[in-house]
Amino acid sequence: MRFRHRAAAGFATLLLPFAGLVGLASPAQAATSATATYAKTQDWGTGFEGKWTVKNTGTTSLSSWTVEWDFPSGTSVSSAWDADVTSSGTHWTAKNKSWNGTLAPGASVSFGFNGAGSGSPANCKLNGGSCDGGSTPGDAAPSAPGTPTASDVTNTSVKLAWSAATDDKGVKNYDVLRDGARVATVTTTSYTDTGLTAGTSYSYTVQARDTADQTGPASGAVAVKTTGGTTDPPPTGDKVKLGYFTEWGVYGRNYHVKNLVTSGSASKITHINYAFGNVKNGQCTVDDTYAAYDKAYTADQSVSGTADTWDQPLRGNFNQLRQLKAKYPHIKVLYSFGGWTYSGGFGQAAQNPAAFAKSCKAVVEDPRWADVFDGIDIDWEYPNACGLTCDTSGAAAFKNLMSALRTEFGSNYLVTAAITADGSSGGKIDAADYGGASQYLNWYNVMTYDYFGAFNAQGPTAPHSPLTSYAGIPQAGFNSADAIAKLKSKGVASNKLLLGIGFYGRGWTGVTQAAPGGSATGAAPGTYEAGIEDYKILKNSCPATGTIAGTAYAYCGNNWWSYDTPATIAGKMAWAKNQGLGGAFFWEFSGDTSNGELVSAINSGLS
């Protein structure tokens, strides 16, 4: 995808304000009037999540707090939220943020961090004094309760029950989470959730709290569907219908997971690629952590209709995807790494494929969102060829990387790749062993778009996603049919190939003729980037005036655009079925209309 770039976020972790935080006092107040307690809230072997809770146990307000502790050698903080955390050797210091330093009597505040290693903190100090209180720093958090069981399911309610958690100090209560958001806190091991929507799927987990108010890990999840109501059926047929959801779309585009529901698209797709994870130092990593798992959603913005709380374990896009899967259980979600902007890291990854694969699985299976992802997609642009940067890993590098990913992820995960659609002789398909690598993959997303555009500012004007060749095409092999044929000739099975559709157009300005092949003076104006515009805009601002090679084009004023419409998509889907392809995919959801007419065309054409 040529124009993938991340919008600069610059967002810090958000925390809802505490109602009772009033008054000021000296930072040097005696530490005996406050406590600091520690809990290890998550542990995934090579790392963990820790949480400190500072509580004002005195009778006057605190205006600031500083927590200090020592970690044993080999244990460290890798990232933190809701506090400024620094270190000197093995000694760590956490200071309050500007907005959470004041604590009224009886109030408390928590901050957390991800750590490497497995050690526990020692020698805790709070504002220079002792951290003594009801719990010794380092006390174990409660165990996970048993996975809830559901009974007495009605149109609007469900009864849940679970086996008790254990804790050395005793369990105080349980938090019940619906689709990742807390809906109740109870002292027993059962709860009846009411006020639900008929015919709707929900996911429930439970967490225990001990007498020191430490929260343990979540239980396993139970899926519940209320009776009655009507829901859209899942897509028919066995074809893959996959769309990309962009991480940065929640900013300027204001496009969120819930839009898949309101547009009707969620019932018409089978898979989502979440784009993009980054590749740094030869390893997979989450890119924008705020958008991915920390952004808070209000009730009206969320898929479930329940508002996020400040202390729930998971928020952001990942939690919204979890809620979407509870509502539409047929949808599978893959975490896509790379893209045009982030493909520069694959060269280093290819030097140690096993280590790369291991790092990717650790991200996909992070315990905070392990139930969200069903697989991984690799979008390397391009192995042993040039994209934003040039790669010289060799023809075998891509195959080696795919082999390592399949070995690491096993047969229960989807492993896929988005690949070049350059069908020219000696082009990018010929640069890597896509045929040999296909044995390890469920399918290829063949990027049959961005062939032509205003990156060649003077033209000639040409459809950016031609299905077939045509007289006057600027470059031989730059069309879907030639790309698919070449991949088949290299041994890739037809049902492992998905045809790519762009939900956007590419255009030029300074054009004087309506027919393709005209000269231009530069890129046509676009909302986010010159030369590119969403279909939902173009269908009204510059309606199609003709078709060429199975793709629509439009001439308006002195601008010339090419893009797919519901009609041309119908033709492409018929061609894909005739070729025996595994289905189709598209870049990306936010380019479609508010009622999802392009997604509908793909679904109808493949069903």
N, C-alpha and C positions, 0 to 999 in steps of 0.2 A: 504494500500500500504506500504509494509514493508520498502522500502528504500527511503522514502520521507524525504529529509532534505533540508534545505535552504542554498544555497551558501551565504557565507558572502559577503555582498555588500560593506558596508563602503563608500557609495557614498553620497556626499553632494548635495544639490540642485544646479543645473546648471543655469546660466544666460548668454545669449549671450553678448559679450562685447559691450559697447557703443563706437561708432566710434570716438567721439570727446573728450574722457576723457584724457586730457593731462595737463601737468603742475603741480606744487606743490605750496602749500601755508600753512601757519601756521594753525593748528587746531583751534586756538583761534580767527580766523577771525570773525568779527562782524556778529551776526546772522541776522542783518538787510539786509545782502546781499544774504540771502537765505530764502526759505519758506518751511514749512512742512504742508501738508494737509492730512486729514484723510477721508477715505470712508469705510462704511460697505458694502462690496461687496456681501455678502451672509448672510441670516438669516434663521435658521431652527428651531426657537423656543427655544430650550434648549441651543443653541450655535450660533456662527456666524463666518464669515470670515471678517477680517479687513485688510485694506491696507493703509500704509503711503507712501506718495510721497514727496521726498525731491528735491527741484529745486534751482539751483544756479541762482539767479536773479542779481548778481553783475557783475563786469567787470573783476575780477580775479578768478583764479581757487581755489576751495576748495580741501584740501587734505584728509579730513576726516569729518565725521558727526556723531553726537549723538543726538537722539531724546528722550525726556523724557516726561512722562505724568502720570496722576493719573487716576485710575479706581475706581468707587465706590465699596464698600464692596460687595462681591458676584460675581464680574466680574474679570476674569483672563485670561491669555494667556496659552493655553495648548500646542501649537507647533508653530514654526515660521520658516520662510525661508528668505534667502537673507539678514539676519541681525542677530547679536548675542543679544538676548533679555533676560534680567535678571530683577529681582524685589526685592524690599525691602518693605514688607507690601503691600500697595496698590499703591506704586510708581513703575513705570516701566521704564526701560532704554533700548534703542536699539542702538547698535553701528554697524557701517559698517563692512562688511567682508573685507578681505585683497584685494579683487579684484574689489570692487565697491565703494571705499571711495572717489576717486578723481572725482571731477565734474568740467568740464570746464564751462565757462560762458554760461548760457542758457540751460545747460544740466540738466537732472533730472534722478532720480533713485527711484524705489519703492521696498518696502519689505512688506511682509504680514504675517498674523498669523491666527490661529484658536483660538477662544475664547469660554469660558464658561460663562454663564450668559447673560445679555442683556444691560449692561451699556455702556455709551459713554465716551471717554477720555476727560479729562479736564486738565487745567494748563500745556499746552504744552510748552516745551522749545526745541530750536534747538541750539546746541553748546553753551548752557548756556544762550542764549538770547531768544527773542520772536520768535514765529513761524508765526508771522503775514504775511499775503500775500493775495492773491485774494480770499481765502476761509477760513472760520472759521473752525478749527478742530471740527469734529463732524457733519458738514453739511451733510444732507441726500444725498445719491446717487440717481440717477434717478430711476424711476420705470422701470419695464420690459416693453418693447414694446409689441404690440399685436403679436400673432403667425403669421408668414408670410403666405401669400397665393401665390400660383404659377400659372402662366399663360404663354401663348405663348411658351410652351415647344417644343424644336426642338431636333435634333440629338446632338447639341453642345451647347445649351444655354437655359436659363430659366429666365423669368421675375418674380421678387419677389416684393411684396408690403406688408406693415404692418401699423398698427395704431400707432400713435405717443406715445412716453413715456412722462411722466411728471416729472418736477423737480422744486424745489423752486427757483433756480437760472437760470433756462433755459437750454434746451438741445442744445448742440453744434453740435453733429454728432452721427452717428450710425456705429458700427462695424458689418459687415456681416460675419458670420462664416459658413463655409462649412465643414461638418464632424468634427466640433470642432476647426477648424483652421481658423483664420481671412483671408479673401480673398479681402476685400475692406472696406474702411471707406468713408461714404457718408453723406451729409448734408440733404438729402431728405429722404422720407419714401418709397423709391423704389430703386431697383437696378436690372440690368440685368447681370447675370453671364454668361460668354462665355468661349470658349475653353474647353468644357466638352467632355466626351467620350460617343459615341452613345450606347444606350442600357444599361446604367449604373445608379445605384441608388445612390442618395446623400441625405444628411440631412442638413437642413439650420436652423440656429437660428440667432437672432439679439440682440445686446446689445447697450444701449444708453450711451453717455458720456455727462457730463454737462460742464459748462463753467470753472469749476475748474479741469477739466480732470478726474473727478471721473467716474468710470464705474459701471453701474447698473447690476442687474441680467439679465441673458439671457432669451429671450422669449421662448415660446414653440417651438417645432421643427416641421418642415414640411418636409415630405419625397417626393422626386422628382425622377422620373426615366425618363431619356432622351429617345427619340424615336430612332428607328433603332437599328442596332447592333444585336449581339447574345449573350445570356448569358446561362450558364449551368442551366438546370431545377433543381428545388429542388428535393430531394430524393422522390422516389415513395413509396407507401404503408404507413401503419400507425405505423410501428415499430420505436421505439426510437433507434437512432444511435448516441451515446454520447461519446465524448472524453475529457480527462483531458488536460488542458493547464496549465503548471507550471509557477508560477510567476518568479522563479529563473532561468528558462531556457534561459532568455535573456542574461545571463552572459556567463558562460563557454560553454554552448551548442550553444549559438548564434542562438537560435530559437525564432522567433518572430511571431506575429499574421499574418503578411504578408505571412509567410511560408504556412499557411493554404490555401492561395489563389494560390500561385505558384505551390504547390503540387497537386492541384485539389481537395483537401480534403474538402474544404468549401462547395462545391456543393453536397457532399455525406454524410454529417452529418446532424443531426437535433438539437443537443444540445452540449453545451460546459460547462464543470465544470471548473471554474477558481480556481486554487489551489495555496496556501491555505491562508485563513484568520486565524488569531490566536485567541485563547480563553484565556484571561487574566482576573484575578479578577472576574471570573464568567460572563464575557462579551465578545462579538464579537469585534474584532478590526482588522484594516488593518495591515498586517505584514510589508512588505517592501514597504514603501510609495514611494520611488524613482522609483522602477520598476513599481509599480501600477499606479501612476498618475503624475509622474514628469519627467521621462526620455524623452528627446527630440529625435524625429525621423526626419531624413532628408527625402526629397521627394522620393528618391529611396528606402528607407526603409519602408515607410508607405503604408498602404492599399490604401489610396486615391490618392497617388502620390503627395501630398502636404506636404511641410515641416512644422514642428511645429515652432511656434514663441515663443520667450522668455516670452511673457506676455499673452499667451492664457490661458483660465481658466482651461483646462484639457489636460494633455499629457499622456505619458506612455502607459502601456498595456490597461488601461481602455479606453482611447481615440481610440486606435487601434481597440479594440473590438467594439466600437461605429461605427467606419468606416466600419468594417466587416459586422455588422448588416445592415448598410445602403446599402451595396452592395449585401448582401444575406439575405433578410428580413425573410426568413423562419427559420433562426437560432435563438434559444433561449439560453441565457447565465445564468448560475447559479453560485452564489458565494459559494464556498465550504470552510467550516471552520473545522479545526482540522487536520486530517491526523496522521500518525505514530508519528511525532515529537510533534505536538501541541495538542494531545488529553488529556494531563494532566490537562487541565483547565476545562474539562467537569464535573468533580466531584463537583466542587464549583458551576458551573452553575446549576447543578441539584438541589441544595439547594434552589434556587429561580428561577424556570423555567420562570415565567412571566417576571421578570426583565431581564433575559438572552434574551428571545425572543424580548423584546423591544429594547435592545441594538443592536441585529442583524438587526432588521428592520431599525434602525437609520443608520447603516453602508450601507446597501443595498440601502436605499433611500436617501443617502447623495445627496443634490441638485447638486453637481458637476458632478455626474454620475448616477442620478436616472433613466435615460433612458437606461442604459447599461444592468442592471440585471433584469431577469424575474423570479428569484426565489432564493432559498437558499438550499444548500446541507450540511448535517451534517455528518462528517466522524469521528465518535467516536470509537477509537480503544483501549479498548473495554468496553462497559458498564457492570459493575458488573463482570469484568474479567480482565486479565492481557494482556497488550501490552508492550509498552516501560516502562510504570508504571502500577501498579495494582489499579483497581477501586473497591470500596466497597460501591457504592451508593445504591445497592439493585436492585432486579429484575424489580421493577416498575419505576425506574428512567428514563430509556430511553423512555418509553411510556409517562410519564409525560412531558418530555422535548418536544417530538413531538407534544403532544396535545397543549402545550403553544405556540409553533411556528405556528401551524395552526390557532389558535385563533388570534394571533397577525397579521399574514400575510394575513389571509382571503383566499377566494377561488380564487382570481385572480392571485395569485402567485403560482409557483411550489414550493413544499416542498418535498425534497427527502433525502435519507440517504444512505451512503455506509456502508455496514455491513459485518461482518464475514461470511466466508463460511465454518466454521468448522462444518461438519455434523456428527461428532463422538458422541457417546452416552455420555451425561453429559458434552459435550463440550461447546464452546462459544455461539452457537445458543441457547442452553438450559439455558444460564445464564441470559437472558433478555427477556422481553415480546415483541418479534418482531411481533408476531401475533396480539396482542392487539394494538400495535403502528401503524400497517399498515393502519388502518382506516384513519389516519391523513395525510398519505403520498401519493404522486403521484406514486412513485415507490421506490424500493430498488436497489442499485447497489451492487450486491452480488460479493464479491471479490474472485472469483474462480481462484486464482493464489497464488503463494508464499506458496504452501503447503509444498514443499520440496526444499532444497537448501543447500548451503555450510555453512549456519549458523549451520548445523550439519557437521562439517569439515571432518569427516571420512566416510561420506555417511550413508547408501548406496545411490548410484546414483538413482534418480527417477525424473520423469517429474514434474516440479513445477506447472503445470496447467492441471492435468489429468481430462478428461471429465468424465470418468467412473472408477470404481474400476478395478483391474486386479490382477492376481495371483502374489503374492510377494510384493504388495503395502506396504510400511513401516508402514502406520497407517490407520486403518479402518475408514471410514467416511471422509477421506481427499480427496474428489473428487467432481466435480461439480454436478453430478447426485444425490449424497447422500445429498448434501447441499440443492439443490432445492427441493428435495422430503421432507426433514425435514421441510423446511419453509412452503411448501404447507400443510403439516400435522398440522401445527400450525395455519392454517386459512388464510395464505397470498395468495391472488388471484394470479393466474399464470401471468396475464397481468401486475402485479405490480412487477415482478421480471425481472431484466436485467442480462444477463450472462456476466461475466467479462473476458476480454482478455488482456494479457500482451504483450506489444510491445517490449519485451526484453526477454533475456534468463537468466537462472541461471546455474552456472557450477562449476565443481570441477576439480582439477588437481591431478596428481599422480594416475590416473585411469589406470587399465591394461586390462579392457575388454570393448567391444563396447556395449554389451547388458546392459539394466538397472539392478541395483542391485549390482554393483561393489563397492569395497572399494575405498577410496580416502585418500589423505594426507592433503587436504586443499582446499581453494577457488581458482578457476582459475583466471588468471589476467583479470581485466576489466578496461575500459577507465577511469571511474569515481569512481568505487568501486570494490574491489575484489569480484568475484563470480557473478557479474552482467554485462551484456553487451547488447547494443541495437541490435534489429533485423537487422537494416541496416548494421551493422558491421558483425554480425554472418553469415548472408546469404552468404557472400563471404569468411570470414576468417575460418569458420568451418561449411560447408554445411551439411544439414541434411543427416543422413545415415539410419534412420529408424523411425518408429512411434510406440508409445505405448499409449494406452488409449486415442486415439484421438489427441495426441500431438506429435510433432516431437522431435527427439533427434539426437545428432551429436557427433561423436567420432573422434577426430583429435589429432595426437601426443599422449600425455597422458592426454588430456583435454576432459571432457565430459559435453555437454551442452544440455539443453532442451528448446525449444521455439516453438511458433506457427508460421506457414507459411501460405501463401494464401490458400494452399490446406487444411491444418488442420482447418483453420478458416471457410472455406466453409462447412466442416463437422460439426463444432460446431454450425454454423448458422442454418443448416438444422435441427439439434437436437433441438435448441431453438425454431424454428418455430413449430416443431412437439409437443413440450411441451406446446405450447400456451404462451410462454414468451412474455413480452412486448418489447423485443429487446435486445440490447447488448451495452456494454460500454467498454472503453479501457483506460489503463494507459501506456503511454501517447503519445501525438502527435510526439514528437521529436525522438522517437525510430523508426519511420517508415522511409521508403526510401524517397528520394526527390520527387518522383512521387506518393507517397501515396499508395503503393500497398496493404498494410494491410487494410487501410481504404476502399479501393476499394473492397476488399474481403468481408468485413463486409456489405457494402452497397449492393453488388450483392447478397450475401447470404440471406439478409433479405428482399429484394425487391420482 
